[in-house]
Amino acid sequence: MENNKTRLPNMGEVLFILVGFVLIIYLFISVFELPIQLALLTSWFLIMVLGLRLGHQYGSIQKGMLTGISNGLEAIIILTTVGALIGTWIAGGIVPSIIYYGLSIINPSIFLFATVFICAVTSLATGTSFGTAGTAGIAMMGIGHSFGIPAPLVAGAVICGAYVGDKLSPLSDTTVMTASLTKVNLFDHIRSMLYVSVPALVLSSILFLLVGFFYVGQNVDLTRAEEAMNALEGYFNIEWYMLIPAIIVIGLLAFKKPSIPTITFGALLGAIWAALFQDMTILEGLKTSYSGFHIESGVDFMDNLLNRGGIVSMLEVILLIILALGLGGLMEVTGILQVICNTLLKWADNAGKTTVSTLIAGFFGNFFGGAAYVSLITASKITEENYDRLRIDRRVLSRNTEAGGTITTPMVPWSDGGVYMATVLGVTTLSYLPFLWYHFLVLIISVVYGFSGKFVWYIDRPDKNVELDSFPKSKSL
């Protein structure tokens, strides 16, 4: 049983853990060139030692760790099914056909803008950034590669578009979860986010459009795209009906069918298409769901782009997510997160500081908890007391929770979102990070609103509430 003499860590102990964690990450990756998984595992023991020092029994520490891991199991299973889907969709000619038709109809100058738009529409319709990146995203990466556009830039456009829907779609689990955690009506929550997301999306789309016109449009090599199309035609049966599995999967996700069985069904369709149209047996098609697709064509484009996928390709990533989730559970059970919460509560005495504290709490959830779900909990629960104390409407809390939690997830290399995007798109987190313009703009606009008082609504404070009458009060769920 838990010892009654447990205590919370003091700020010195918390800072020691945070500095120690960052130092371990730096030494393992940059100095010793060891896998980040080992750095996270080592960090487990650093926090366990603190937990024992604080009076916790090992059993309770382990239980907290396992609870943290269980919070992200859904993302791990989705990652497994997406690995299977990528393998069979390449083997079945689905991804090659999407790339082929994309090369045929998309002008290179507007390609980056089109990527943001296509991924935004897909994510709004399906409510999933993971599903968007794993379907439309990998196709856009292939098209961008054929045009000779740097992969990190394309990945940035894909992720920006994908997170529009993850943040705004009523079908998104993070959107629904945030509304529930903050006790705000779902559609009030979405309408509140529009004040931040719309200008961020417009400005980031303009940036991608300008880059397309002045950089891509002048440097693109169309002969490479033509060679890619010829290579795809030579190795795959390219027809319109190759797109049917993609249409079915996106349609099912749009109708809010469960992600795991839907993506698994899509992987099965890919294996069937490989047997029907790509001169493979059904067993060979199914094998690609586990071991991925492999081809030795002698054409660099084909080999680099299409030799990927399969559940096996995700195993290293899954381990990384498990270790990151366990780290978050340990920080929760030892009280590290609670101490950070108490510190933020004392500091945040106005709307601007409260906004910043929510963004920081969300980022901490991703940085130390390794999952979007954890970040939404830390962002909302750590700072909600301040919103109530300052009588700020909880729609502002829900909006800032999404900004600090959902939006910062792909920015952290070991979070579930960061690992997933890097793996599926084939670009490291630090490489695509500078091009997450939508994400940075959401954070900047949120802070500007907080300190300026723009679109910050108060409860029973008409003197501070310039727009309360034009924005109906939210109803609790």
N, C-alpha and C positions, 0 to 999 in steps of 0.2 A: 504494500500500500504506500501511497505518496506520503512523504515526510511533511508534517505540518510546519516545519521550520524553514520551508523554502522562502526565498525572497526574490524580488526583482533585481536585475542587474543595475548598477549605477551607471551614470553616463560615461565614466571613464572605461568601464568594462565593455560597454556597447561600442565606444569608439575603437577600443582595442580589437574587437571582433571585426568591425567594418574595415579598419586599416589592414588587419591581418588577412582578411579575405581578399582584398584588392592586391595585396603584396603576393599572396600565394598564386593568384591568377597570373600576375605579371611574371613572376619567376618561372612558373611551369611553362608558360606559353612562349615568352619572349627570350628568356635567358637559357633555360634548359631544353627548350623545344620539345616538351612533353605534351601528351594529349590533355585537353582541357578536362576530360573526364577524371583524370587523376587529381587535378587541382580541386575539383568539386568534392571528390571523395576525401581528400585530405582536410578540406574545410569542414566536413562533417565532424571529424574528431576534435577540431578546434572548438566548435560550439558544444559538443558533448562534454568536453572537459569543463567548460564554463557552467554547463547545466549541473554537473556534479558538485561544482564549487558553490552553486546557489542552493544546494540542498535537495535537488531532484534525485529520485531513484532512477537507475538506468531503465527500468521497465517503462516508466512514464515518458522518458526521453525517446525511447524507441517507438512507443505508441504515437507520439507526436510526429515523428519522422514518417511513419507509415501512413498516418492521416494525410500528411502533405502530399505523399505520392499518390494516394487514392484520389485526391482532388483533380489530378491531371490524367487519369487513366483513359478518359474518353478521347483526349487528344492523341494519346499513344496508339489507341486502336484505330483511330481515323488515319493516322500516319501510316500504319501497317497496310490498311486497305488501299490508300492512295498509291503506295509503292506497287502493290499488285496491279492497280488500274493503269499506272504509267507503263508497266511492262507489257501488258496485253494490248493496250491502245496503240503502242508503237508497232507491235507484231501484227495487229489487225489492220494496219494502214490508216487508222483514224487520225492519229497525230500527224503522220506524213501528209495526209490529204488536207488537213486544216492548214498546215504550213504551205502546201502547194497553192491552194486557193487564196490564201492570204498574200502570198508573193504576187499572185496574178492581179489582184484588185486594189491593194493598198499602195498609195503613193509614198515613197520613202520620206518625203518632206513632212508629211503629216502622220507618219507612222507612230511616233511617240504619243502624240495627242490621241490618235485612234486607239492606242493600247490602253491609255487611261480610261477613255470612254467605254470601250468594250468590256474591260474588267469591272468598271463601276456598274454598268448595266447588269452584267452577270451576277455580281455580288449583291446588288439590290434585289434581283429576282430570286436569288437562292438563299441569301442571308449568310453566306459562308465565304470568308477570305481564303480558307484552306482549299475548299472545293474550286473556287475561282482560279487560284494559282495553279492547282493541279490539273486543270482542264484548259481554260483559255490562256492561262499564264505560260504554260510550257509551249503552247503553240506560238505565242507572241515572242518568246525567247528564240525559237527556231527561225521565225521570220526575221527578227532583228539580226541574228547571226548571219543570215544569208545576205542581208543588206550591208553587213560590215559595221553595224552600230555596236559600240562597246556594251558588253553584257551587263555590267553594273548599272548603266543608264537605263537599259530596257527593264531590268529587274526593278529599278526604282519606280518606273512608270506602272509596271504590273502591280506592285504592292500598294502604291498610292490608290489606284483604281479599286483594288480588291478590298481595301479597308474602308472605302466609302460605304459599301453595303454592310460590312461587318459592324459599322458604327451606326448606320441609319435604318437598315431594313428591319421591319417588324418581325421578320422571319429569323433574325440573327439571335443566337443564344446569348451572346454577350449583351445585346440591347435589352432583351427580355430580363436577363439576370440583373442588370443595372437598375432597371425600373423597379424590380422587385426589392432589391437590397435597399434602395433609397425611398421606397414607399411612394413612388410617383406613378401616375397613370402612364401606361406605355406610350400612347400617342402624344400626351403632353411632353413626355421625355424626348420623343423624336422631334417635335416642333421646336423645343428649346435648343436642340443640337443644330437645327438648321441655321440659326443665327451665326454659328461658328463655321459649320461645315460648308455651307454654300460659298461664302467668300473664299475660304481656303481652297475649295475645289476649283473655283473659277481662276484664282490667281495661279495655282499650281498647273492647271491645264494651259494657261497662257505661257507659262515658263517652258513647258514641254513643247508647245507649238513653236515658240521662238527658237528654241534649240534645234528643232527639226528643220526650220527654214534656213537658219544661218550656219548650222554646223553639219547636220546630217545631209541636208539637200546639196551641199557643196562637196561633200566628201564621199558620198555613197558610190559604190562600184556595182552597177547593175549587171555587169557580166557575171559577177559572182552569184547573183540571184538567179540568173538564167542557168548557170551551171548547176545550181542547187535543184532547180525545177527539173532539169534533165536527169539528174541523178535520182531524184525521187521517183520519177516516171519509170526509170530503168529497173528499180528494185521493188517497187510496190505497184499494186493495182490502184490507181487513183481514179475514183468515181464519186459522184455526189452522195451515193448511198453509203459511203464510208462514214459519213457524218451522222448517221442515224443513232448510233450508241451515245454520242455526245449530246444530241438533242434530247434523247430519252432521259439521260442522267440529269441534265440541267433542268428539264421539265419536272422530274420527280422532286428535285431539291426545291424548285420554285413552289411546288404544292406542299412544301413542308413535310415531305416524307423523311424518316430518320436517315441521317447521313451515313451511318456505318453500313446498313444493309443496302442502301442505294448505291454507294460507291462500290461495294462488293459485287452487286448485280452488274454494274457497269464494267467491272473487270472481267466477269464471266462473258458478257457480250463481246468484249474485245477478243477473248480466246475463240469464241464462236466465229467472229468475223475473220480471224486469222485462218481458221480451218476452211471457211466458205470461199474466201476471196484472195488469200495470200499464199496459197500452195503449202500450207502447214497442216499437220494433223491436229486434232483437237487436244491430244496429249502434249504436243509441242507448244501449242498455244497456252495451255494451262501452266506449263513449266515456266513460261516467261513471267507469270504472275509471282513466282517465287524467286527465280534467279535472274530475272530481267531479260531484256532483248540484247542480242549480240550479233554483230555483222562485221565481216572483214571485207569491205568493198574496195579498199585502196584509195577511196575518196575521203580526205580529211573531214570535210563537212559532215558526211554521212556517219562516219565512225565516231566523231566527237559528240554529235548531237543525239544520235539514236542508240548508242550503246549505254543504256541506263535502265532504271526502273527495277521492279521486283522487291519483294519483302526483304530479301537479304540486304539490299542497299540501304534499308532503313534501320538495321539493327544497331549500328553504332550511334545513330541519332537517338534512337529510343533509350539507349543507356544514358546518354547525356541528359535527356529530359527527366528520367527517373532520378538521377543524382541531383538535378537542380530542384525538383519538387521536394525531395527529401530534405534539402538544405532549408527550403522555406518552412517546412514543418518543424524543423529543429529551432528555427528562429522564433516561431510562434510559441512553442511549448516552453522555451526558456525565458520568455518575456521580453526579448529584444525588441520586437515590434511594438509591444505595449509601451515601452520606455520612449521609443521614438514618437509614438502617438501622443504621450503626455507632454513631450517637449514641444511638438507642433501646436498643441492646444494652447499652451502658454504664450507662444509667439504670435499666433494669428489673431489679431485684434481688429481687423477690418476686412472688407470684401476682397481686396487685392491680395493681402497676405493669406487669407483663407483659401483663395483660388490656388495660389502657389503651393500651399501646404498639401492640397488635394493632389496636385500634379506630382509633387515629390513622393507622397505616400503611394500613389499608383506606380510610379517608376520603381520605388523600393520593392513593391510586390513582385514586379517582373525581374528586378535585378537579383533579389535574394530568394524569391519564391519560385521563379522560373515558369510562371504560367499566367495567362490572362485572367483566369478565374481568381487566382490569388490576388492579383493586382486590383481587381474590382472590389474585392473584400477589404483590402487594406485602404484603398482610396476612400471608400464610402464610410467604413466603420471607424477609421482612425479620426476622420475630420467631421463627421455628421454633427457632433455635439456643438462645434463652433458655429455651424450654419444656424442651428436652432437658437443658440445663445445670442447671435447677432440678428436673429429673426429674418434671415435670408431664405427665400423660398427654396424648397428642396429641388425644384427643377434646375436650379443653378448647381446644386450639389450633384445631381445625376449627370448633367452635361459635363461638369469638370471631372467626374469619375471616369467617364468614357475617354476623355482627353488624356488623363493621367494613366489610365489602365490599358484600355484597348489600343490606343494610338501608340503607346511606347513599347508595346510587346515586341514587334519585329525589330526594334532597335537594340535589343539585348541579345548577344550572340548565343547564350545558353537558355533563353526562354523557349517555351514551346513554339511560339510564333517565329522567333528569330531562327531557330534550328530548322523548322519546317520550311520557311521561305528559302533559306540558304541551300537546303538539300534539294528541294524540288526544282528550284530555278538554276542551281549549279553556280551560284555566286555567293561569296562569303558575306557575312553581315556587315563587316566594316567596309567592304567594297561598295555595297549598294546604299549604305547609310547616308552619304552626302546627297543622294538623289531622292530621299523621302521628303520631297518638298511639301506635299499635302500635310504630312504629319507635323513637320516643323511649324507650318503656318497655323494649324489647329492649336498648337501649344502657345504660339505667340499671340494669336487673336484672343485666346482665353484669358491670358494674363492682362492684355490691354483692356478687355472688357472689365476685368476684376478691379483694376486700379482706377479706371475712368468712370465706373458705375454704369456703363452702357449695357443694356440688356441684363442688368442685375435687378431682380425683383425682390421686394421685401413683403413680409406679412404684416398687415396692420401698421404700415409705416408710409402713408400716402405722401408725406413730405419728401421721402427718399425714393419714391416709386414713380418714375416718369412715365412708364408704359404699362402699369399694372392693369388699367382699364381695358387696354387693347389686347391683353393676353390673359385668357381665363385662368382662374386658379386651378391648380392640379387637384385631382381627386386621388385619395389613397386607394391602393389596390385592395 
